[in-house]
Amino acid sequence: MRVRSDVPAPEALRQALYEGELFLVPPTGASRALVDAVRAALVERLGPEYRLAQASLPPEVFFEHMRALRRLLYTDPAHHQHVRAVVAGLGWDPAEVAFDPLRLRVVASGGHEDPRARAVYYPHRDIWYGHPPSLITWWMPLDDLAPEETFVFYPERFRVPVPNDSERFEYKRWTKDGWDLKIGWQKRDDGINAHFVGVTGEVEPGPAVGFGCRAAENLLFAGAHFHATLPQALGTTRFSLDFRVVHLAEHAAGKGAPSVDNRSRGSALPDYIHPAP
């Protein structure tokens, strides 16, 4: 499988995503504006060499900076408007979609050796967390990244079940104490104390498909794709953004990717940001 760089018309693009195609398309004005805003926030907190800051700051100080920025990006209406602009930048109508807001992803050099971060590296499907088959994940890097700094997909498993414990995920329980787990890493020990869905038993995932990318490019993929973050020890921290999108009419019509092994309970969709009535 190759990662496509063309930009089909919106409906055709979504249909291709539901069928398992992967798209990495050029930056738009809106994606550049979003990345610039988040990079400015990182520079304000961590300095111009923000990718090196984790090695020089006390862990609790770095975590507090990231905790606060994650909450801001997820909850701030101004950043919700950024998401709408990014969606519109590829020709989609923001009035037709609901979205789960921005998440800041932080992958440290050597982070795979930290028990608190182990869940970051679990191979998974995004839909295992109470999302519908129509889920589309929209990801973008804050910096140019080599393939070894990103993540990989396992396309052979797109339509083939993977043994997993998604039946342990219940959305109401995940959010019963607030939205900290939805926002991500609001407590340092969440990665130890919370249960993150993962693979059970041995899995032969098949060939991996990876990618390198430029800052503010748009990577789109079905939330049903089986994928995993790569561990890295390059001396720099990888920062990226993602949000999740559901086209409401297509969802209502039953369109979406195959859901071959998702047994999670409950639905995150009612808590997405929906279009104004």
N, C-alpha and C positions, 0 to 999 in steps of 0.2 A: 504493500500500500504506500502511495506517496501522499505527502501533505500538499494540498492544493493551495495556490496563491491567487486564483481568479476570484471574482466576486459576482456570482450569479444574482439574478433578481431575487428579492427577499423570499418569496414563496418557494422558488426553486432551491435557494440556499438552505432553507429550513428542511425541505424534503430530503436533500442530499445529506444533511446532518443526521436526520432520523435514520437514514440508511447506513450510517457509519462513516461517512466521509469526514476528513479532517481538513480544516481551512486555517491557514496562516496568511492573513492579508495585510497589505501595507497600512501604515498609520494614516489616520484621518485627522483633520483639524481638531475634532472633538477628543480623539484619543490622546493626541499630543497635549491638549489643554489639561486634560485630567492628569496625565503623567507629570506634567510640569508642576501642577498644583501640589501633588503628593510629594514630589521630590523637594519642592520648596519647604514643605512641612518637615521632611526628614532633615534637611540642612539646618533648619531652625533649631531642631532638637539635638542633632548629632554632629553638626558641622559639615563642611563641604566634602570631606572624605567619609561619608556616611556608611559606605560599604566596608570600611575598616574599623568602624567605631565599636563594634561588639567586642573586639579583642582588647580594647583599652579601657572600657567602662566596667565598673562593678556589675555583675549579672543582674542584681536587683534594680539598679539604675536603668540599665538598658531595657529590662522588662517593663518597667513603669512607663518609659517613653513609648514603647510599642503598645502597651495596654491602652494608654490614653488615645493614641492616634487611631488604633483599631476601632475604638468606640466612636470616635468622631466620624470616621469615614462611613461607618455603618448607619449611624443615626442622623447625621446632619442633612437637612433638606437641600442644602446647596450641593452636596455630593450626590444626592438622589437626582438632582437636575443634570449633573455631569453624566450620570448613567443614561438618562433619557437622550442626551445629546450624542453619546457614543452610539446608542442604538440607531438613532436617526442618521448618523454618519454613514451607515451602510444601507440607507434607504428604507429602513423599517419604520413603521408608524408607532411611536411610543404609546399612542392611545390604544393600541391593540395588544399590548403585552403587560404582564405583571413581572416584577423582578425582585429577587432577593438581593439586598444591597451589597455595596462594596465590602470586600474583605482584603485586608493587607496580609500577604503571605511573606513570612520571614524564614529563610532557610539558611542556617548558620554553617560556616565552615566547620566540619567536624560535628555538626549537630546530631548526626545519627548515633553518636556515642553517648548522648545525654538521655537517660531514661525518661525525662520529662517530655522529650520531643519524639519519642519512638512512634507515636501514632501518625506523625507527619509523613512517615515513610511506608505506611501500610498500603499495599496495593488495594484498590477499592473501586467501586462505582459510586458516583455522587448520588444516584437515586437510592442507595441503601440508607440514606438519612431522611426518609420521609418525603422524597421529591417524586413528581410524576414522570412517566416515560417521555413526556413532551419536553422535559427539561433540556435546555441548551446552556452549557457553561461557556462564559466569555472571559478570556484570560488575557492579560497584557503585562509585559515586563517593564520595569522602570529604567532598565539599562540594557545595552547590548549584551547578549548572553551566548556562550558557547553551548553546544549540545550537552556537555557533561554537567551543566549548571541548571538544567531544566527538569523535564520528566519524560516518561516514555508511555506509550500506549501499547496494548497487546490486542491487535485487531482480530486475531483468531478467536478470541474469547468474547467478541461483541455479541454473538448469537449463541454462545455455548455457556452453560451454567458453570459457575465457580463455587466450590463449597465455601460457605460463609456463615456468619452468625448474625445476619441482619435482622433475624426475628427477635433479637434482644433489644433492638432500637424501637422505642415508642416516643413519638414526637412530644406528647404532652408531658411525659416524664423528663425528657431532655430539656424542656423549657419551664419546668414547674417552679424553679427558683429564679426565674428571670431569663434574660437572653444572653447571659455571659457565654454559654457554650456555642450559641449561634454566631455570636460576634467573633469568638475565638480568643483563647489564651488571655482571659481576663484574670485568672488566678494562676500562679506559677506552677501549681501542682495539678492542674486540670488534666494534663497528659497522663498522670499516674492514677488520679482518683476517679476520673470519668471513664466509662467504657466506650471506646471507639470501635466501630464495626470493622471486622477484618476477615481474612481468609482463614478457614479451618482445614487442617490437613495439608497434604501435598498437592501442589498444582503445577502442571506444565503449561505455562502461559503462552508458549509459542514465541515467534520472533518479536522483538521490541521495535517500535517505530519511534524515533526521537526527532529532535529538531533543535537548531539554533535560531536566534531571533534578534531583531533590532528593537530598541526602545520604542514603546507605544504601538508596536504591531498588534493586531487583533487575532488571537487564536480562538476559534470556535469549534466546539465538539459536543456531541450528545452526552448528556449526563449519564447515559447507560454504558459509556466506554469504560473498560477496565484499564486502569492506569496507575502509575506509581512515581512519586518523587525520587529523584536520584540522590544518593548521598554524595557529598563532595567535601574535599579538604583542600581547597584552593586558596584559603586565606582571606576570602571575601564573603560577605553575606549577600545572598540573593533576595532582592525585594521584588515582589510582583503584586498585581491586583487581580481579583476576579469578582464577577457577579454572575447570577443565574437568571435566566429569562425563560418565561413560558408564554407562548402565543395563545391567548385565551380562547379564541374561536377554534383553533386547531386542537387544543386540549379538549374542548367540549365535544369536538367531532371524533374524538378517540384517536387522533393522530399522535405519532411519537415513535421512539425507537423501541426495539424489542426489550421486554422486561422479563428476563429468563430466570432470574434467581433472587429477586428482591422480595424479602418477606418483612420489611420494616412496617411498622404500624403507625397510623395517623398520617396527617398531611401538613407539610409546611406551607403549602400554597395559600391558605387563607391569611397567613401573616406576611406574605409578600407585599410590596408596594404596588397597589392596583391603580389603574387610570381613574381620574376623577369621573364621577357619574355624569 
